[in-house]
Amino acid sequence: MWANKSLQGINRRVFGVVRGERVRHSSGNADAYNARNDTKNETQNIAKDISESAGGRETKRSRGPVVTEEQMKNWREHPEAWRSKLSVFTAGSGNRGILELLAASSTKLTRIWRLRHEYSERLAQQMMPTSHNQMGADLAAANFLYHRGAKIKFARHENWMLKSDKTNKTILPMRFENGWVLEKIDCKTMIKGGMRYEGLDNLSKLRSLTWISLKGNKFIDDWGVDKLTSITYKNLEYLNLAECNITYRGLIALWKIEPLKMLVLSSKIESKEVDIVCSMLEETNPKLLIQFE
């Protein structure tokens, strides 16, 4: 319809130009030249208008209707359509960077969580002087180990005590009582990774401790062995350090434990340095037997 109206208007202009030319020719030869020039100019303008009108119409047809981004968004997101809660992290929401940051830092967050967990466990294993004053060294150490899953045995008691053992009806006193002398300790079954360096302070002042196993306690390193030898060197006869995080440097400190008769180590740490240290320990203490497993 628009094209028809445009062509009709152009036809009227052309018809008017031709009619005006006839009128000017009839008036005389003087005005003929001017009429022809006016007709030529008008014809060129009409041809230009036709070209522009046709070109503009073709351009509009090739481009098609213009749709804004807002209209497309309204079409995609119907007001009654269901939307997920994760849509806040889409590209246009401005919050996608938060999701990318969380994905990139997941490893760091896991490491921070592990460090906090380890720090809290180290604090929990620190010796409490009030407990030692209230219960004595043996009962305080026994309660510390028993409630963390370790096996303990008292002198003049036939059976080992383990918290997970439901058949054991023995109840540890919470105050000092005579007859409770801690003699043997097995830390292999301790929860939360086992004994830490800070927890070794609970074994101090155990005058009758003769047997201790730290097998599988990965947090016991060379520093832990050195600390252990300084607090349990008087009567200790058996020591198991298999699967601990120790080297030949930690083994050197075992010369302090003169009553030691049996030392169990992991075969994974065997090396020339370990063999040399073991030879020195056996030479210093002829009663010592070193076994690898």
Backbone bond lengths (Angstrom), bond angles and torsions (degrees), N, CA, C in turn:
res aa  C-N    CA-C-N  psi(-1)  N-CA   C-N-CA  omega(-1)  CA-C   N-CA-C  phi
1 M - - - 1.482 - - 1.522 110.10 -
2 W 1.323 114.32 -41.93 1.481 118.08 -179.49 1.530 110.89 -63.74
3 A 1.323 116.23 -39.76 1.483 119.86 179.43 1.513 111.27 -66.24
4 N 1.327 117.46 -39.39 1.466 120.50 -179.83 1.521 111.26 -62.84
5 K 1.348 115.91 -44.42 1.464 119.50 179.34 1.523 111.16 -62.53
6 S 1.333 116.78 -40.55 1.470 120.15 -179.77 1.524 111.39 -64.06
7 L 1.328 116.49 -42.21 1.468 120.12 179.24 1.528 111.81 -67.25
8 Q 1.346 116.00 -36.32 1.465 118.86 177.38 1.529 111.03 -63.12
9 G 1.326 116.59 -42.29 1.465 119.51 179.10 1.513 111.72 -63.99
10 I 1.339 116.25 -39.43 1.467 119.71 179.68 1.523 110.47 -66.90
11 N 1.352 117.14 -40.39 1.477 120.72 178.48 1.526 111.62 -60.74
12 R 1.349 116.20 -40.15 1.461 119.16 178.84 1.519 110.68 -63.40
13 R 1.335 116.58 -38.52 1.468 119.62 -179.91 1.532 110.46 -67.63
14 V 1.347 116.20 -41.67 1.472 119.57 178.69 1.522 110.98 -63.15
15 F 1.336 116.13 -44.35 1.462 120.76 179.67 1.522 110.94 -61.67
16 G 1.344 116.67 -38.58 1.474 119.93 179.00 1.504 111.86 -67.15
17 V 1.331 116.91 -35.55 1.469 119.96 179.95 1.519 110.33 -67.63
18 V 1.339 115.12 -44.52 1.477 118.44 -179.91 1.526 110.74 -63.28
19 R 1.329 118.33 -42.45 1.462 122.06 179.45 1.519 111.35 -64.06
20 G 1.379 115.31 -39.29 1.463 118.62 177.56 1.501 111.87 -64.85
21 E 1.358 117.37 -34.20 1.468 120.39 179.15 1.520 110.73 -65.13
22 R 1.353 116.68 -40.67 1.456 120.46 178.90 1.541 111.43 -63.14
23 V 1.343 113.67 -38.45 1.470 117.43 -179.95 1.516 110.40 -65.69
24 R 1.360 116.01 -42.35 1.465 119.44 -177.56 1.530 111.03 -67.48
25 H 1.344 118.59 -36.02 1.467 120.95 177.89 1.516 111.58 -64.49
26 S 1.278 115.62 -34.00 1.471 118.55 -179.06 1.518 112.76 -73.53
27 S 1.289 118.79 -20.93 1.468 122.29 -178.08 1.516 112.82 -77.97
28 G 1.367 114.47 -21.21 1.455 114.60 178.91 1.501 112.59 142.60
29 N 1.385 114.85 167.33 1.464 119.09 -178.68 1.519 113.06 -70.61
30 A 1.326 118.70 -23.41 1.484 121.49 -177.12 1.518 112.13 -65.54
31 D 1.330 113.06 -36.69 1.479 116.04 -177.77 1.518 112.71 -93.11
32 A 1.317 119.71 -0.46 1.470 121.40 -175.99 1.520 111.41 -67.66
33 Y 1.355 114.90 -41.66 1.471 118.21 -177.62 1.521 111.16 -65.20
34 N 1.329 116.51 -45.17 1.479 119.86 179.44 1.515 111.29 -64.16
35 A 1.344 116.60 -36.86 1.464 119.02 -179.50 1.514 110.76 -65.80
36 R 1.377 114.87 -39.23 1.469 117.45 -179.92 1.527 111.02 -66.27
37 N 1.332 116.35 -39.14 1.484 119.05 178.10 1.524 111.45 -64.16
38 D 1.330 115.74 -43.21 1.467 118.81 179.13 1.520 110.83 -63.27
39 T 1.356 114.85 -39.71 1.466 118.45 179.60 1.523 111.35 -64.69
40 K 1.349 116.12 -40.16 1.461 120.55 179.53 1.541 111.50 -63.26
41 N 1.323 114.37 -46.29 1.485 117.96 -179.96 1.521 111.46 -63.62
42 E 1.309 115.82 -42.44 1.459 119.52 -178.64 1.519 110.76 -66.27
43 T 1.350 115.09 -38.08 1.468 118.44 178.25 1.516 111.48 -64.88
44 Q 1.346 118.01 -38.77 1.461 121.07 177.37 1.529 111.67 -64.72
45 N 1.340 115.03 -40.17 1.481 117.81 177.99 1.512 111.73 -64.83
46 I 1.343 115.92 -39.37 1.468 119.31 179.48 1.523 110.48 -65.86
47 A 1.353 117.10 -41.64 1.463 120.06 178.48 1.531 111.70 -63.18
48 K 1.353 114.95 -37.25 1.470 119.48 177.66 1.506 110.76 -64.92
49 D 1.357 115.80 -42.52 1.466 118.91 178.75 1.508 111.43 -63.58
50 I 1.350 116.41 -39.07 1.467 119.21 178.96 1.522 110.56 -64.36
51 S 1.360 116.30 -41.60 1.472 120.11 -179.63 1.520 111.28 -64.74
52 E 1.353 115.70 -44.85 1.471 119.23 -179.80 1.509 111.24 -65.56
53 S 1.356 115.41 -39.57 1.471 118.05 -179.80 1.506 110.76 -65.74
54 A 1.306 117.58 -43.19 1.462 120.43 -179.80 1.522 111.04 -68.15
55 G 1.356 117.28 -43.05 1.468 120.32 179.65 1.512 112.71 -64.73
56 G 1.326 117.00 -43.54 1.461 120.39 178.49 1.498 112.24 -63.27
57 R 1.348 116.06 -36.23 1.463 118.35 179.36 1.514 111.36 -68.68
58 E 1.362 116.48 -39.36 1.456 119.52 179.10 1.525 111.13 -66.36
59 T 1.322 117.04 -37.48 1.465 120.04 178.95 1.514 111.13 -62.65
60 K 1.330 115.35 -42.51 1.457 118.55 179.67 1.517 111.13 -65.24
61 R 1.323 116.13 -37.56 1.449 118.75 179.38 1.523 111.32 -67.66
62 S 1.356 117.60 -37.89 1.467 120.00 -178.30 1.524 111.47 -70.80
63 R 1.323 117.67 -36.85 1.468 120.38 -178.90 1.518 112.61 -76.05
64 G 1.293 117.90 -34.42 1.446 120.43 -177.89 1.520 111.07 79.41
65 P 1.302 117.70 -178.61 1.474 121.07 -179.19 1.525 111.38 -68.58
66 V 1.319 117.43 139.75 1.461 123.65 179.54 1.530 109.06 -85.75
67 V 1.359 116.19 123.41 1.473 122.42 -179.80 1.525 107.96 -115.96
68 T 1.291 116.88 124.88 1.464 121.81 -178.88 1.515 110.34 -78.35
69 E 1.339 114.45 163.23 1.466 120.59 178.20 1.520 111.40 -64.43
70 E 1.327 116.44 -34.96 1.462 120.41 179.63 1.522 110.95 -65.16
71 Q 1.369 116.44 -39.98 1.458 119.18 177.43 1.524 111.55 -65.88
72 M 1.330 117.03 -39.08 1.461 119.50 177.31 1.522 111.32 -65.63
73 K 1.322 117.53 -38.46 1.452 120.70 178.07 1.519 111.33 -64.11
74 N 1.347 115.75 -41.59 1.467 118.74 178.12 1.516 111.52 -65.27
75 W 1.334 115.63 -32.95 1.464 118.14 179.34 1.534 111.55 -72.59
76 R 1.354 115.48 -38.65 1.462 118.82 -179.56 1.514 111.88 -71.57
77 E 1.339 117.52 -39.52 1.461 121.57 -175.71 1.528 109.17 -106.82
78 H 1.295 113.33 92.38 1.459 118.12 176.91 1.520 109.10 -72.99
79 P 1.318 118.26 138.58 1.476 119.37 -176.66 1.516 113.44 -60.24
80 E 1.327 118.40 -27.47 1.450 120.58 -179.05 1.524 112.66 -95.34
81 A 1.338 118.17 0.42 1.461 120.86 -178.43 1.528 110.61 -76.08
82 W 1.333 115.58 151.67 1.466 120.93 178.94 1.519 109.87 -75.35
83 R 1.312 116.95 137.60 1.454 122.20 -179.60 1.514 109.43 -125.57
84 S 1.318 115.19 133.82 1.452 119.92 178.63 1.524 110.60 -76.52
85 K 1.326 115.43 154.63 1.462 119.90 177.53 1.525 111.73 -69.26
86 L 1.331 116.59 -20.43 1.465 120.15 178.05 1.517 112.59 -77.55
87 S 1.352 116.80 -3.16 1.465 118.99 179.49 1.523 112.12 -66.98
88 V 1.335 117.30 -14.32 1.472 119.48 177.18 1.518 111.40 -69.26
89 F 1.350 117.78 -12.48 1.456 121.67 -179.84 1.519 112.13 -104.82
90 T 1.325 118.59 14.92 1.460 120.64 178.00 1.525 110.64 -70.63
91 A 1.339 114.38 170.06 1.471 118.86 -174.63 1.524 112.03 -63.25
92 G 1.330 118.36 -36.40 1.457 119.93 -176.62 1.504 114.83 -86.31
93 S 1.331 118.04 -3.10 1.465 119.83 -176.66 1.525 112.91 -82.43
94 G 1.321 117.37 -21.03 1.461 120.46 -177.85 1.514 113.75 85.85
95 N 1.338 117.94 -0.72 1.464 121.75 -178.57 1.521 112.48 -107.34
96 R 1.304 117.65 6.37 1.453 119.59 -176.92 1.516 111.37 -66.34
97 G 1.302 117.34 -28.52 1.461 119.99 179.18 1.517 112.78 -62.92
98 I 1.330 116.91 -30.35 1.465 120.56 178.28 1.520 110.11 -65.61
99 L 1.344 116.20 -44.19 1.455 120.18 179.23 1.519 111.62 -63.87
100 E 1.324 117.14 -41.03 1.471 120.45 178.36 1.525 110.82 -66.18
101 L 1.329 117.00 -37.08 1.460 119.71 178.57 1.522 111.32 -66.21
102 L 1.334 116.78 -41.07 1.462 119.85 178.62 1.524 111.33 -65.22
103 A 1.333 116.22 -39.03 1.463 119.11 179.52 1.527 111.38 -66.48
104 A 1.329 115.98 -37.94 1.468 119.44 -178.78 1.518 112.60 -73.92
105 S 1.328 117.12 -27.98 1.464 120.46 -175.41 1.519 112.48 -103.53
106 S 1.337 118.97 14.74 1.469 120.18 -179.75 1.521 111.10 -63.24
107 T 1.337 116.86 -37.49 1.459 119.98 178.89 1.526 111.17 -66.26
108 K 1.322 116.39 -39.79 1.463 119.56 179.16 1.522 111.04 -67.70
109 L 1.320 116.91 -38.95 1.463 119.83 179.07 1.521 110.68 -64.86
110 T 1.336 117.22 -39.45 1.462 120.17 177.73 1.519 110.97 -63.96
111 R 1.323 116.27 -40.89 1.462 119.68 179.50 1.525 110.68 -66.49
112 I 1.328 117.94 -39.79 1.462 120.99 178.32 1.520 110.77 -64.01
113 W 1.346 116.12 -40.60 1.459 119.63 179.26 1.521 110.73 -63.47
114 R 1.324 117.70 -41.25 1.459 120.76 179.15 1.522 111.62 -65.57
115 L 1.327 117.06 -40.49 1.459 120.15 178.49 1.529 111.51 -64.44
116 R 1.326 116.37 -40.19 1.474 119.18 177.85 1.520 111.13 -65.87
117 H 1.333 116.52 -39.47 1.461 120.12 178.42 1.518 110.76 -64.37
118 E 1.325 116.84 -42.66 1.458 120.51 179.43 1.529 111.11 -66.64
119 Y 1.317 116.60 -39.45 1.467 120.04 178.81 1.529 111.41 -63.51
120 S 1.332 116.95 -42.18 1.466 120.11 179.53 1.521 111.25 -66.01
121 E 1.347 117.91 -35.50 1.465 120.33 178.73 1.525 111.04 -69.88
122 R 1.310 117.30 -36.45 1.462 119.85 177.12 1.528 110.96 -64.73
123 L 1.314 116.18 -39.42 1.468 119.16 176.62 1.518 111.32 -65.77
124 A 1.332 116.62 -38.69 1.465 120.21 -178.28 1.522 112.15 -67.38
125 Q 1.338 117.90 -26.07 1.460 120.41 -178.15 1.525 113.69 -90.61
126 Q 1.286 117.00 -0.11 1.469 118.46 177.77 1.525 111.16 -65.65
127 M 1.306 114.93 146.59 1.467 120.12 -178.70 1.522 110.54 -68.63
128 M 1.340 115.42 138.37 1.462 121.92 178.03 1.534 108.39 -105.10
129 P 1.313 118.01 107.32 1.471 120.30 -178.00 1.531 113.12 -58.59
130 T 1.328 117.51 -33.13 1.469 119.25 179.93 1.529 111.43 -63.72
131 S 1.334 117.08 -38.76 1.469 120.24 178.30 1.523 110.95 -65.79
132 H 1.322 117.07 -40.68 1.459 120.04 178.51 1.528 111.03 -65.26
133 N 1.311 117.31 -38.32 1.460 119.89 178.56 1.526 111.95 -69.47
134 Q 1.327 117.15 -31.84 1.461 121.38 -176.46 1.526 112.47 -83.47
135 M 1.345 117.06 -39.82 1.463 120.68 -174.09 1.521 113.57 -107.97
136 G 1.306 117.99 -17.38 1.452 120.15 -173.12 1.519 110.33 91.94
137 A 1.312 116.36 164.17 1.460 121.39 -174.35 1.521 111.91 -64.97
138 D 1.334 118.29 -42.43 1.463 120.52 -176.04 1.521 112.43 -69.09
139 L 1.309 118.74 -48.47 1.466 120.89 -179.50 1.528 111.80 -69.85
140 A 1.322 117.51 -34.71 1.463 119.99 177.86 1.534 110.52 -64.91
141 A 1.342 117.09 -45.19 1.459 120.16 177.21 1.529 111.12 -66.04
142 A 1.327 117.36 -37.69 1.461 120.81 179.82 1.526 111.01 -64.32
143 N 1.318 118.60 -44.41 1.463 121.01 177.75 1.523 111.83 -65.18
144 F 1.326 116.39 -38.87 1.463 120.19 178.19 1.526 111.06 -60.81
145 L 1.329 117.14 -45.87 1.459 121.53 -178.05 1.519 112.36 -75.80
146 Y 1.309 117.12 -41.11 1.470 121.68 -175.27 1.526 111.79 -62.57
147 H 1.318 116.85 -43.79 1.463 120.58 -177.64 1.526 112.58 -78.47
148 R 1.316 118.24 -3.01 1.462 121.82 173.85 1.528 112.19 -110.03
149 G 1.314 116.26 14.89 1.456 121.14 172.04 1.507 116.24 90.37
150 A 1.310 119.85 4.25 1.458 121.90 179.99 1.532 110.33 -80.43
151 K 1.325 115.07 156.59 1.462 121.17 175.96 1.527 109.04 -94.84
152 I 1.311 115.94 136.29 1.462 120.96 -178.83 1.524 109.30 -132.77
153 K 1.323 115.12 155.14 1.462 120.92 178.08 1.526 108.90 -142.76
154 F 1.305 114.30 130.47 1.457 120.74 179.67 1.528 109.78 -95.47
155 A 1.311 115.19 154.72 1.469 120.54 175.31 1.525 109.46 -64.92
156 R 1.340 114.72 142.27 1.471 123.15 -178.22 1.522 112.68 65.20
157 H 1.354 117.06 18.86 1.461 122.66 171.21 1.536 107.65 -116.16
158 E 1.309 116.49 132.19 1.457 120.21 -175.52 1.530 113.02 -75.83
159 N 1.307 117.82 -38.20 1.463 121.44 -171.12 1.526 111.37 -103.24
160 W 1.340 113.01 152.49 1.461 120.54 171.76 1.525 109.03 -76.28
161 M 1.328 115.86 154.32 1.461 121.50 177.26 1.524 109.47 -111.38
162 L 1.345 114.84 127.99 1.461 122.00 178.74 1.524 107.90 -138.18
163 K 1.308 116.28 131.93 1.456 120.28 -174.77 1.524 112.24 -62.92
164 S 1.338 117.54 -36.84 1.464 120.53 -179.05 1.524 112.92 -75.22
165 D 1.326 117.76 -9.04 1.460 121.67 178.76 1.529 109.26 -82.07
166 K 1.344 116.82 105.70 1.461 120.93 -176.31 1.527 113.20 -73.58
167 T 1.338 116.92 -17.61 1.461 119.38 -179.86 1.525 112.83 -76.91
168 N 1.330 116.28 -16.04 1.457 120.14 -179.14 1.529 109.20 -83.48
169 K 1.309 117.17 117.90 1.463 122.50 -177.93 1.529 112.85 -100.30
170 T 1.329 116.38 4.47 1.460 119.43 -178.23 1.526 110.11 -70.96
171 I 1.309 116.38 134.93 1.466 122.55 179.07 1.526 108.09 -113.98
172 L 1.311 115.58 124.83 1.460 119.83 179.47 1.524 110.61 -72.76
173 P 1.320 117.38 133.11 1.469 119.61 176.64 1.530 110.83 -67.50
174 M 1.326 115.76 148.93 1.452 122.06 177.42 1.520 111.92 -99.47
175 R 1.312 116.03 2.30 1.470 122.41 174.37 1.521 108.90 -133.23
176 F 1.319 115.08 164.81 1.454 119.57 -176.13 1.525 111.27 -65.02
177 E 1.337 114.66 132.39 1.460 122.46 174.74 1.525 108.13 -142.19
178 N 1.311 116.30 144.11 1.455 120.74 178.61 1.531 110.06 -72.12
179 G 1.308 116.24 151.57 1.455 121.54 176.09 1.520 114.43 96.31
180 W 1.304 118.85 -5.31 1.460 121.65 179.25 1.536 107.94 -103.26
181 V 1.338 114.78 91.43 1.456 121.61 -178.38 1.530 108.07 -116.65
182 L 1.310 116.32 115.40 1.461 121.32 -177.41 1.526 109.70 -75.50
183 E 1.353 114.44 126.20 1.456 119.59 -173.90 1.534 113.06 -116.16
184 K 1.347 117.69 -38.56 1.457 121.29 -177.12 1.530 110.19 -134.41
185 I 1.350 114.75 145.84 1.467 121.41 -178.83 1.527 108.73 -136.86
186 D 1.344 116.25 132.46 1.457 121.91 174.87 1.530 108.12 -125.13
187 C 1.320 115.91 106.96 1.476 121.80 -175.94 1.526 113.01 -94.21
188 K 1.310 117.77 11.35 1.461 120.08 -178.18 1.520 112.38 -64.89
189 T 1.320 117.32 -32.22 1.467 121.68 -175.97 1.529 112.92 -96.39
190 M 1.317 118.27 12.08 1.467 120.37 -179.82 1.524 110.77 -65.35
191 I 1.326 115.97 143.66 1.459 121.69 -178.98 1.529 110.30 -84.37
192 K 1.356 115.04 168.27 1.463 123.53 176.06 1.520 113.28 57.24
193 G 1.322 115.92 39.81 1.460 120.07 173.86 1.506 115.42 88.62
194 G 1.323 118.13 -3.29 1.455 120.08 176.07 1.515 114.17 91.87
195 M 1.321 114.56 -159.80 1.463 122.25 -175.16 1.528 111.15 -73.04
196 R 1.345 114.80 141.12 1.458 122.15 172.62 1.527 109.99 -107.20
197 Y 1.311 114.27 173.26 1.465 120.12 177.85 1.524 110.55 -60.70
198 E 1.344 115.68 -40.61 1.469 119.71 -179.23 1.522 111.98 -67.21
199 G 1.334 117.66 -31.62 1.458 120.29 -178.23 1.511 114.60 -71.33
200 L 1.335 117.44 -17.90 1.466 119.82 -179.85 1.523 112.45 -66.16
201 D 1.324 117.42 -20.83 1.467 119.63 177.93 1.521 111.56 -63.33
202 N 1.333 117.56 -24.99 1.460 119.85 179.17 1.523 112.62 -69.95
203 L 1.330 117.52 -14.52 1.466 120.83 -179.70 1.524 112.53 -93.05
204 S 1.301 116.20 0.73 1.465 118.90 179.47 1.534 110.29 -71.75
205 K 1.290 116.14 152.17 1.465 124.08 178.26 1.527 113.13 68.37
206 L 1.345 117.02 19.29 1.471 120.19 174.57 1.532 107.19 -90.60
207 R 1.322 115.95 92.61 1.459 120.31 -172.06 1.520 113.16 -73.59
208 S 1.318 118.22 -21.18 1.467 120.71 -175.60 1.523 112.87 -108.82
209 L 1.307 118.78 10.90 1.467 121.96 -178.86 1.533 109.04 -73.15
210 T 1.333 116.46 119.52 1.472 121.83 -178.63 1.524 113.46 -118.33
211 W 1.312 117.32 -12.97 1.477 119.38 -172.43 1.530 108.23 -143.19
212 I 1.340 115.82 127.38 1.460 120.01 178.84 1.535 109.32 -148.54
213 S 1.327 114.80 135.08 1.458 121.69 177.87 1.526 108.76 -123.24
214 L 1.321 115.36 122.86 1.463 122.56 175.74 1.530 110.82 -112.75
215 K 1.299 116.80 27.12 1.454 121.77 -177.08 1.526 111.47 -60.97
216 G 1.334 115.77 130.44 1.462 121.20 177.73 1.509 115.11 81.98
217 N 1.319 117.87 2.71 1.471 120.38 177.89 1.524 108.82 -87.48
218 K 1.330 116.01 95.43 1.461 121.68 -173.29 1.521 113.22 -70.39
219 F 1.326 117.39 -14.98 1.471 119.41 -179.81 1.534 112.20 -86.20
220 I 1.312 117.24 -5.43 1.464 120.67 175.52 1.527 108.22 -85.10
221 D 1.322 115.71 112.45 1.462 121.48 -178.72 1.521 109.45 -116.97
222 D 1.329 116.09 -162.99 1.473 120.25 -178.41 1.521 111.60 -61.95
223 W 1.337 117.52 -37.77 1.450 120.32 178.34 1.532 110.75 -66.21
224 G 1.318 117.18 -38.11 1.460 120.10 178.43 1.520 112.12 -65.59
225 V 1.343 116.58 -39.86 1.466 119.69 178.27 1.521 110.45 -64.13
226 D 1.315 117.25 -41.80 1.468 120.51 178.71 1.531 111.30 -62.25
227 K 1.333 115.91 -39.64 1.466 118.92 177.86 1.513 111.35 -68.76
228 L 1.337 116.65 -38.34 1.461 120.46 179.80 1.520 111.58 -62.46
229 T 1.324 117.01 -39.52 1.462 120.09 -178.83 1.522 112.41 -68.71
230 S 1.324 117.30 -22.89 1.467 120.10 -178.42 1.520 112.98 -85.29
231 I 1.349 118.27 -12.98 1.469 120.11 -178.18 1.524 112.75 -117.00
232 T 1.338 118.78 -11.75 1.469 120.74 -178.60 1.524 110.50 -132.08
233 Y 1.298 118.18 42.84 1.449 120.29 -172.80 1.528 114.02 -96.23
234 K 1.329 117.95 -4.77 1.474 119.30 -171.25 1.525 113.62 -85.34
235 N 1.349 117.34 -45.25 1.464 119.88 -173.71 1.530 113.65 -126.09
236 L 1.320 119.57 4.53 1.457 121.76 -175.03 1.530 110.21 -70.26
237 E 1.349 115.88 126.03 1.450 122.15 -178.79 1.540 112.88 -113.67
238 Y 1.313 117.51 -24.84 1.465 121.36 -177.49 1.521 108.75 -130.17
239 L 1.346 116.07 132.49 1.465 121.97 179.45 1.523 109.17 -142.85
240 N 1.316 116.23 125.01 1.468 122.65 179.50 1.523 108.28 -115.30
241 L 1.316 115.67 114.34 1.460 122.91 179.57 1.527 112.00 -116.64
242 A 1.321 117.58 23.58 1.458 121.21 -179.16 1.533 110.00 -67.58
243 E 1.331 115.21 141.94 1.466 123.63 178.05 1.530 112.63 62.55
244 C 1.305 117.09 24.58 1.459 121.23 172.36 1.528 108.99 -96.51
245 N 1.299 115.73 165.28 1.465 121.62 -176.86 1.527 110.35 -91.45
246 I 1.340 115.27 66.45 1.462 119.83 -175.57 1.527 109.49 -121.98
247 T 1.336 114.26 162.27 1.460 121.96 176.59 1.532 108.08 -129.80
248 Y 1.313 115.67 -173.29 1.475 119.70 179.12 1.525 111.68 -64.75
249 R 1.344 117.56 -23.53 1.467 120.17 179.73 1.527 111.16 -65.04
250 G 1.337 116.08 -40.08 1.455 118.87 178.61 1.514 112.91 -70.92
251 L 1.326 116.93 -30.57 1.468 120.02 -179.45 1.524 112.03 -68.20
252 I 1.314 116.81 -26.22 1.465 119.27 -178.96 1.522 111.11 -60.89
253 A 1.342 116.95 -33.42 1.467 120.52 -177.75 1.520 113.36 -69.76
254 L 1.343 118.39 -12.16 1.471 120.52 -177.26 1.525 113.23 -72.18
255 W 1.305 117.64 -7.70 1.462 118.65 177.48 1.529 111.54 -65.56
256 K 1.335 117.38 -18.51 1.469 120.85 179.76 1.527 112.18 -68.71
257 I 1.347 117.81 -26.06 1.467 121.36 -175.61 1.532 107.54 -89.30
258 E 1.308 116.45 90.40 1.464 121.07 -176.75 1.527 113.04 -70.03
259 P 1.355 121.27 -36.21 1.469 119.73 -178.76 1.528 113.59 -75.66
260 L 1.336 119.75 -3.70 1.461 122.72 -174.40 1.536 110.21 -61.32
261 K 1.372 114.40 128.97 1.456 120.50 -179.18 1.539 112.54 -116.20
262 M 1.331 116.58 -22.37 1.460 119.60 -176.60 1.528 109.27 -140.22
263 L 1.327 115.27 125.41 1.458 121.90 177.90 1.527 108.53 -127.27
264 V 1.337 116.14 123.29 1.462 121.57 -178.77 1.529 108.00 -111.32
265 L 1.335 115.54 127.32 1.457 121.85 -179.45 1.530 109.48 -126.67
266 S 1.323 114.66 164.35 1.456 120.64 178.02 1.526 109.84 -85.49
267 S 1.324 115.91 141.05 1.464 119.99 179.84 1.526 111.85 -69.54
268 K 1.331 118.11 -13.63 1.460 121.10 -179.07 1.525 112.83 -69.05
269 I 1.315 116.91 -22.76 1.458 119.31 -176.69 1.530 111.89 -95.79
270 E 1.321 117.45 5.12 1.463 120.05 -179.47 1.527 110.25 -62.10
271 S 1.305 115.43 129.98 1.454 123.07 178.30 1.522 108.66 -161.04
272 K 1.304 116.62 177.70 1.464 119.57 178.65 1.522 110.95 -64.20
273 E 1.326 115.90 -40.86 1.460 119.39 -179.98 1.527 111.42 -63.62
274 V 1.352 116.34 -43.00 1.469 120.34 179.44 1.524 110.40 -64.38
275 D 1.316 117.91 -41.27 1.469 120.74 178.89 1.526 111.42 -62.09
276 I 1.321 116.55 -39.26 1.465 119.92 179.77 1.528 110.30 -66.13
277 V 1.354 116.48 -44.31 1.463 119.77 -179.69 1.527 110.66 -64.87
278 C 1.318 117.29 -41.27 1.466 119.99 179.07 1.531 111.35 -63.23
279 S 1.304 116.29 -38.25 1.469 119.51 177.31 1.525 110.99 -64.28
280 M 1.322 116.15 -38.87 1.466 120.10 178.17 1.532 110.67 -66.82
281 L 1.347 117.42 -39.79 1.460 120.01 179.12 1.523 111.35 -65.29
282 E 1.319 116.70 -41.83 1.465 119.73 179.38 1.524 111.37 -68.31
283 E 1.300 116.60 -31.91 1.466 119.55 177.03 1.524 110.81 -71.47
284 T 1.339 116.85 -37.52 1.464 120.33 178.77 1.525 111.53 -71.26
285 N 1.336 116.11 -38.52 1.465 121.88 -178.35 1.530 108.35 -122.62
286 P 1.321 118.51 95.28 1.472 120.41 -177.65 1.529 113.57 -62.71
287 K 1.318 119.65 -21.68 1.463 121.86 -179.44 1.537 112.43 -80.90
288 L 1.308 117.45 -10.03 1.477 121.38 -174.35 1.520 110.95 -78.35
289 L 1.341 114.65 135.55 1.459 122.72 173.90 1.524 108.09 -120.64
290 I 1.310 115.19 123.89 1.481 121.14 -178.06 1.528 108.42 -107.02
291 Q 1.327 114.86 128.46 1.451 121.10 -176.47 1.527 109.65 -125.79
292 F 1.341 116.60 136.68 1.462 122.82 177.12 1.529 109.02 -107.10
293 E 1.325 115.30 137.96 1.474 119.61 179.37 1.525 110.49 -136.89
